């Protein structure tokens, strides 16, 4: 990886990278499934899938959950709407109480690069959260679902004339895949990741950087 401060564009995931919200969102999804009368015998498996594939959009996850149950098509569509509605309400609430990851604000304030967010969270919901937390002005754009993370990274590259001195900082498989599919650098930010061991192995296999704190980048890794 090139010197960190030579990057022209830095892309951040949100949950577990900007906000300490990974575990809160897993609990929120479990509560949304229960509130929506999702079959209780399917919840544990669904939440494991959600945890292991964290960072993918809620629409992707809820489609996967509902496919596993025996209902007619109309009932499934209604159930998906209920889950998404209950999860969205829970997310709005949890984001209000979630803290920034350690050292994040100081870190972004030190950067001169163009900054973006590419998240699996619903886009308009996320933009409101960033505005409420008064950090929206730090970013050139804040992108989320229903577009995939890889699609949003591709859009960012296009906006920047497909430059290659771009890096994505993330903590999940969806971040790793978005970076590799778009042929840009990746930094695994490990402290809050739900699949830390797997991500360390994958990152090292591609010779991507692994960090335990933003101070490591500030001090020059």
Short mmCIF file of the C-alpha atoms (twelve columns), coordinates in Angstrom:
data_MODEL
# 
_entry.id   MODEL 
# 
loop_
_atom_site.group_PDB 
_atom_site.id 
_atom_site.type_symbol 
_atom_site.label_atom_id 
_atom_site.label_alt_id 
_atom_site.label_comp_id 
_atom_site.label_asym_id 
_atom_site.label_seq_id 
_atom_site.Cartn_x 
_atom_site.Cartn_y 
_atom_site.Cartn_z 
_atom_site.pdbx_PDB_model_num 
ATOM 1   C CA . UNK A 1   0.000   0.000   0.000   1 
ATOM 2   C CA . UNK A 2   1.195   3.522   -0.818  1 
ATOM 3   C CA . UNK A 3   1.747   6.173   1.839   1 
ATOM 4   C CA . UNK A 4   -1.664  6.834   3.396   1 
ATOM 5   C CA . UNK A 5   -1.524  10.602  3.009   1 
ATOM 6   C CA . UNK A 6   -0.885  10.256  -0.738  1 
ATOM 7   C CA . UNK A 7   -4.439  9.041   -1.359  1 
ATOM 8   C CA . UNK A 8   -6.634  11.556  -3.182  1 
ATOM 9   C CA . UNK A 9   -9.869  9.816   -2.204  1 
ATOM 10  C CA . UNK A 10  -10.708 7.905   0.992   1 
ATOM 11  C CA . UNK A 11  -13.938 5.898   1.253   1 
ATOM 12  C CA . UNK A 12  -15.310 4.891   4.648   1 
ATOM 13  C CA . UNK A 13  -17.824 2.227   5.561   1 
ATOM 14  C CA . UNK A 14  -20.124 3.452   8.344   1 
ATOM 15  C CA . UNK A 15  -21.057 0.788   10.918  1 
ATOM 16  C CA . UNK A 16  -18.017 -0.322  12.904  1 
ATOM 17  C CA . UNK A 17  -15.802 2.191   11.082  1 
ATOM 18  C CA . UNK A 18  -17.382 5.594   11.707  1 
ATOM 19  C CA . UNK A 19  -19.982 4.611   14.299  1 
ATOM 20  C CA . UNK A 20  -19.793 1.940   17.001  1 
ATOM 21  C CA . UNK A 21  -23.077 0.456   15.824  1 
ATOM 22  C CA . UNK A 22  -22.450 -3.122  14.638  1 
ATOM 23  C CA . UNK A 23  -23.802 -4.924  17.682  1 
ATOM 24  C CA . UNK A 24  -26.620 -2.409  18.089  1 
ATOM 25  C CA . UNK A 25  -27.819 -3.124  14.551  1 
ATOM 26  C CA . UNK A 26  -27.683 -6.890  15.050  1 
ATOM 27  C CA . UNK A 27  -29.875 -6.512  18.142  1 
ATOM 28  C CA . UNK A 28  -32.158 -4.175  16.187  1 
ATOM 29  C CA . UNK A 29  -32.630 -6.747  13.432  1 
ATOM 30  C CA . UNK A 30  -33.413 -9.479  15.927  1 
ATOM 31  C CA . UNK A 31  -35.998 -7.218  17.576  1 
ATOM 32  C CA . UNK A 32  -37.475 -6.344  14.172  1 
ATOM 33  C CA . UNK A 33  -37.883 -10.025 13.296  1 
ATOM 34  C CA . UNK A 34  -39.599 -10.733 16.596  1 
ATOM 35  C CA . UNK A 35  -41.883 -7.706  16.312  1 
ATOM 36  C CA . UNK A 36  -42.819 -8.718  12.765  1 
ATOM 37  C CA . UNK A 37  -43.857 -12.230 13.890  1 
ATOM 38  C CA . UNK A 38  -41.088 -13.878 11.901  1 
ATOM 39  C CA . UNK A 39  -40.993 -17.626 12.704  1 
ATOM 40  C CA . UNK A 40  -39.067 -17.936 15.971  1 
ATOM 41  C CA . UNK A 41  -37.359 -21.168 14.888  1 
ATOM 42  C CA . UNK A 42  -35.770 -19.257 11.959  1 
ATOM 43  C CA . UNK A 43  -34.532 -16.217 13.863  1 
ATOM 44  C CA . UNK A 44  -31.263 -17.616 15.239  1 
ATOM 45  C CA . UNK A 45  -30.099 -18.799 11.809  1 
ATOM 46  C CA . UNK A 46  -31.176 -15.520 10.201  1 
ATOM 47  C CA . UNK A 47  -29.270 -13.416 12.729  1 
ATOM 48  C CA . UNK A 48  -26.136 -15.536 12.235  1 
ATOM 49  C CA . UNK A 49  -26.375 -14.864 8.500   1 
ATOM 50  C CA . UNK A 50  -26.867 -11.156 9.221   1 
ATOM 51  C CA . UNK A 51  -23.791 -11.114 11.463  1 
ATOM 52  C CA . UNK A 52  -21.591 -13.073 9.040   1 
ATOM 53  C CA . UNK A 53  -22.614 -10.916 6.072   1 
ATOM 54  C CA . UNK A 54  -22.752 -7.612  7.878   1 
ATOM 55  C CA . UNK A 55  -22.406 -4.619  5.599   1 
ATOM 56  C CA . UNK A 56  -24.720 -5.908  2.898   1 
ATOM 57  C CA . UNK A 57  -27.932 -3.919  2.497   1 
ATOM 58  C CA . UNK A 58  -30.939 -4.616  4.700   1 
ATOM 59  C CA . UNK A 59  -32.932 -5.362  1.533   1 
ATOM 60  C CA . UNK A 60  -30.530 -8.183  0.650   1 
ATOM 61  C CA . UNK A 61  -30.737 -9.644  4.138   1 
ATOM 62  C CA . UNK A 62  -34.508 -9.450  4.502   1 
ATOM 63  C CA . UNK A 63  -34.976 -11.077 1.079   1 
ATOM 64  C CA . UNK A 64  -32.732 -13.910 2.264   1 
ATOM 65  C CA . UNK A 65  -34.602 -14.308 5.571   1 
ATOM 66  C CA . UNK A 66  -38.040 -14.470 3.987   1 
ATOM 67  C CA . UNK A 67  -37.013 -16.921 1.259   1 
ATOM 68  C CA . UNK A 68  -36.407 -19.513 3.976   1 
ATOM 69  C CA . UNK A 69  -40.007 -19.628 5.205   1 
ATOM 70  C CA . UNK A 70  -43.093 -21.310 3.778   1 
ATOM 71  C CA . UNK A 71  -45.543 -18.566 2.936   1 
ATOM 72  C CA . UNK A 72  -47.365 -17.524 -0.208  1 
ATOM 73  C CA . UNK A 73  -45.805 -14.732 -2.247  1 
ATOM 74  C CA . UNK A 74  -48.221 -12.050 -1.047  1 
ATOM 75  C CA . UNK A 75  -47.608 -12.958 2.603   1 
ATOM 76  C CA . UNK A 76  -43.847 -12.864 2.059   1 
ATOM 77  C CA . UNK A 77  -43.995 -9.404  0.531   1 
ATOM 78  C CA . UNK A 78  -46.069 -8.133  3.445   1 
ATOM 79  C CA . UNK A 79  -43.649 -9.698  5.936   1 
ATOM 80  C CA . UNK A 80  -40.659 -8.095  4.226   1 
ATOM 81  C CA . UNK A 81  -42.327 -4.696  4.453   1 
ATOM 82  C CA . UNK A 82  -43.007 -5.181  8.163   1 
ATOM 83  C CA . UNK A 83  -39.440 -6.271  8.928   1 
ATOM 84  C CA . UNK A 84  -37.946 -3.372  6.973   1 
ATOM 85  C CA . UNK A 85  -40.264 -0.871  8.640   1 
ATOM 86  C CA . UNK A 86  -39.527 -2.157  12.151  1 
ATOM 87  C CA . UNK A 87  -35.786 -2.333  11.472  1 
ATOM 88  C CA . UNK A 88  -35.720 1.191   10.051  1 
ATOM 89  C CA . UNK A 89  -37.480 2.567   13.131  1 
ATOM 90  C CA . UNK A 90  -35.008 0.755   15.378  1 
ATOM 91  C CA . UNK A 91  -32.030 2.072   13.388  1 
ATOM 92  C CA . UNK A 92  -33.185 5.679   13.642  1 
ATOM 93  C CA . UNK A 93  -33.344 5.273   17.405  1 
ATOM 94  C CA . UNK A 94  -30.042 3.432   17.854  1 
ATOM 95  C CA . UNK A 95  -28.071 5.825   15.664  1 
ATOM 96  C CA . UNK A 96  -29.047 8.669   17.989  1 
ATOM 97  C CA . UNK A 97  -27.285 6.929   20.867  1 
ATOM 98  C CA . UNK A 98  -24.351 5.375   18.989  1 
ATOM 99  C CA . UNK A 99  -20.890 6.807   19.534  1 
ATOM 100 C CA . UNK A 100 -18.180 7.534   17.018  1 
ATOM 101 C CA . UNK A 101 -15.474 4.903   16.847  1 
ATOM 102 C CA . UNK A 102 -12.427 5.794   18.909  1 
ATOM 103 C CA . UNK A 103 -10.395 8.614   17.397  1 
ATOM 104 C CA . UNK A 104 -12.491 8.882   14.234  1 
ATOM 105 C CA . UNK A 105 -13.390 12.573  14.403  1 
ATOM 106 C CA . UNK A 106 -9.799  13.640  15.097  1 
ATOM 107 C CA . UNK A 107 -8.637  11.370  12.289  1 
ATOM 108 C CA . UNK A 108 -10.907 12.791  9.576   1 
ATOM 109 C CA . UNK A 109 -10.147 16.328  10.699  1 
ATOM 110 C CA . UNK A 110 -6.478  15.643  9.883   1 
ATOM 111 C CA . UNK A 111 -7.149  14.566  6.292   1 
ATOM 112 C CA . UNK A 112 -6.899  16.637  3.116   1 
ATOM 113 C CA . UNK A 113 -8.231  13.963  0.749   1 
ATOM 114 C CA . UNK A 114 -11.746 13.933  -0.690  1 
ATOM 115 C CA . UNK A 115 -13.840 11.813  1.705   1 
ATOM 116 C CA . UNK A 116 -16.821 9.589   0.917   1 
ATOM 117 C CA . UNK A 117 -19.072 7.132   2.739   1 
ATOM 118 C CA . UNK A 118 -20.170 3.888   1.059   1 
ATOM 119 C CA . UNK A 119 -22.403 1.929   3.409   1 
ATOM 120 C CA . UNK A 120 -24.933 -0.887  3.392   1 
ATOM 121 C CA . UNK A 121 -27.274 1.333   5.431   1 
ATOM 122 C CA . UNK A 122 -30.269 2.924   3.725   1 
ATOM 123 C CA . UNK A 123 -29.004 6.068   2.036   1 
ATOM 124 C CA . UNK A 124 -31.484 8.756   3.082   1 
ATOM 125 C CA . UNK A 125 -31.606 7.415   6.632   1 
ATOM 126 C CA . UNK A 126 -27.810 7.551   6.805   1 
ATOM 127 C CA . UNK A 127 -27.606 11.074  5.416   1 
ATOM 128 C CA . UNK A 128 -30.020 12.263  8.093   1 
ATOM 129 C CA . UNK A 129 -27.961 10.560  10.802  1 
ATOM 130 C CA . UNK A 130 -24.777 12.256  9.585   1 
ATOM 131 C CA . UNK A 131 -26.540 15.604  9.457   1 
ATOM 132 C CA . UNK A 132 -27.922 15.150  12.973  1 
ATOM 133 C CA . UNK A 133 -24.437 14.241  14.231  1 
ATOM 134 C CA . UNK A 134 -23.003 17.246  12.361  1 
ATOM 135 C CA . UNK A 135 -20.439 15.332  10.344  1 
ATOM 136 C CA . UNK A 136 -22.156 15.373  6.941   1 
ATOM 137 C CA . UNK A 137 -20.072 18.384  5.829   1 
ATOM 138 C CA . UNK A 138 -16.876 16.348  6.182   1 
ATOM 139 C CA . UNK A 139 -17.861 14.135  3.234   1 
ATOM 140 C CA . UNK A 140 -18.109 14.856  -0.471  1 
ATOM 141 C CA . UNK A 141 -20.960 12.337  -0.702  1 
ATOM 142 C CA . UNK A 142 -22.731 9.796   1.515   1 
ATOM 143 C CA . UNK A 143 -23.922 6.727   -0.397  1 
ATOM 144 C CA . UNK A 144 -25.945 3.751   0.799   1 
ATOM 145 C CA . UNK A 145 -28.502 1.134   -0.154  1 
ATOM 146 C CA . UNK A 146 -30.503 0.047   -2.080  1 
ATOM 147 C CA . UNK A 147 -27.475 0.322   -4.400  1 
ATOM 148 C CA . UNK A 148 -24.816 -2.224  -3.462  1 
ATOM 149 C CA . UNK A 149 -21.576 -1.116  -1.835  1 
ATOM 150 C CA . UNK A 150 -19.632 -2.221  -4.902  1 
ATOM 151 C CA . UNK A 151 -21.914 -0.133  -7.124  1 
ATOM 152 C CA . UNK A 152 -21.436 2.899   -4.898  1 
ATOM 153 C CA . UNK A 153 -17.649 2.499   -4.943  1 
ATOM 154 C CA . UNK A 154 -17.801 2.243   -8.736  1 
ATOM 155 C CA . UNK A 155 -19.805 5.469   -8.790  1 
ATOM 156 C CA . UNK A 156 -17.181 7.198   -6.636  1 
ATOM 157 C CA . UNK A 157 -14.431 6.043   -8.986  1 
ATOM 158 C CA . UNK A 158 -16.371 7.367   -11.956 1 
ATOM 159 C CA . UNK A 159 -16.843 10.741  -10.247 1 
ATOM 160 C CA . UNK A 160 -13.068 10.871  -9.761  1 
ATOM 161 C CA . UNK A 161 -12.122 9.891   -13.325 1 
ATOM 162 C CA . UNK A 162 -11.328 6.309   -12.282 1 
ATOM 163 C CA . UNK A 163 -8.194  7.313   -10.405 1 
ATOM 164 C CA . UNK A 164 -6.455  4.411   -8.678  1 
ATOM 165 C CA . UNK A 165 -5.010  6.275   -5.690  1 
ATOM 166 C CA . UNK A 166 -8.202  5.553   -3.785  1 
ATOM 167 C CA . UNK A 167 -8.610  3.491   -0.619  1 
ATOM 168 C CA . UNK A 168 -11.614 2.004   1.187   1 
ATOM 169 C CA . UNK A 169 -11.546 1.617   4.970   1 
ATOM 170 C CA . UNK A 170 -13.922 -1.084  6.173   1 
ATOM 171 C CA . UNK A 171 -14.512 -3.923  8.589   1 
ATOM 172 C CA . UNK A 172 -16.653 -6.457  6.711   1 
ATOM 173 C CA . UNK A 173 -16.635 -8.815  3.737   1 
ATOM 174 C CA . UNK A 174 -18.791 -6.424  1.719   1 
ATOM 175 C CA . UNK A 175 -16.089 -3.747  2.102   1 
ATOM 176 C CA . UNK A 176 -13.306 -6.123  1.082   1 
ATOM 177 C CA . UNK A 177 -15.297 -7.294  -1.951  1 
ATOM 178 C CA . UNK A 178 -16.221 -3.740  -2.999  1 
ATOM 179 C CA . UNK A 179 -12.540 -2.769  -2.935  1 
ATOM 180 C CA . UNK A 180 -11.252 -5.835  -4.787  1 
ATOM 181 C CA . UNK A 181 -14.016 -5.720  -7.438  1 
ATOM 182 C CA . UNK A 182 -13.153 -2.094  -8.142  1 
ATOM 183 C CA . UNK A 183 -9.388  -2.684  -8.015  1 
ATOM 184 C CA . UNK A 184 -8.626  -0.184  -5.257  1 
ATOM 185 C CA . UNK A 185 -6.711  -0.472  -1.993  1 
ATOM 186 C CA . UNK A 186 -8.366  -1.670  1.186   1 
ATOM 187 C CA . UNK A 187 -7.603  -1.098  4.864   1 
ATOM 188 C CA . UNK A 188 -9.194  -3.411  7.405   1 
ATOM 189 C CA . UNK A 189 -10.196 -1.495  10.537  1 
ATOM 190 C CA . UNK A 190 -10.443 -4.283  13.067  1 
ATOM 191 C CA . UNK A 191 -11.637 -3.123  16.548  1 
ATOM 192 C CA . UNK A 192 -15.398 -3.433  15.987  1 
ATOM 193 C CA . UNK A 193 -15.554 -6.106  13.279  1 
ATOM 194 C CA . UNK A 194 -17.935 -9.040  13.779  1 
ATOM 195 C CA . UNK A 195 -15.667 -11.368 11.756  1 
ATOM 196 C CA . UNK A 196 -12.230 -10.117 12.757  1 
ATOM 197 C CA . UNK A 197 -10.229 -13.343 12.316  1 
ATOM 198 C CA . UNK A 198 -11.630 -14.027 8.844   1 
ATOM 199 C CA . UNK A 199 -11.028 -10.452 7.727   1 
ATOM 200 C CA . UNK A 200 -7.439  -10.470 8.972   1 
ATOM 201 C CA . UNK A 201 -6.734  -13.645 6.987   1 
ATOM 202 C CA . UNK A 202 -8.332  -12.260 3.830   1 
ATOM 203 C CA . UNK A 203 -6.611  -8.895  4.124   1 
ATOM 204 C CA . UNK A 204 -3.197  -10.445 4.650   1 
ATOM 205 C CA . UNK A 205 -3.742  -12.796 1.687   1 
ATOM 206 C CA . UNK A 206 -4.073  -9.702  -0.542  1 
ATOM 207 C CA . UNK A 207 -1.343  -7.790  1.314   1 
ATOM 208 C CA . UNK A 208 -3.881  -5.217  2.460   1 
ATOM 209 C CA . UNK A 209 -3.177  -3.197  5.600   1 
ATOM 210 C CA . UNK A 210 -4.748  -4.171  8.931   1 
ATOM 211 C CA . UNK A 211 -5.094  -1.525  11.648  1 
ATOM 212 C CA . UNK A 212 -6.314  -1.627  15.236  1 
ATOM 213 C CA . UNK A 213 -6.702  2.147   15.592  1 
ATOM 214 C CA . UNK A 214 -6.755  5.304   13.514  1 
ATOM 215 C CA . UNK A 215 -3.692  6.460   15.433  1 
ATOM 216 C CA . UNK A 216 -1.682  3.930   13.403  1 
ATOM 217 C CA . UNK A 217 -2.546  5.853   10.223  1 
ATOM 218 C CA . UNK A 218 -2.001  9.228   11.870  1 
ATOM 219 C CA . UNK A 219 1.450   8.114   13.003  1 
ATOM 220 C CA . UNK A 220 2.351   6.607   9.631   1 
ATOM 221 C CA . UNK A 221 2.094   2.833   9.276   1 
# 
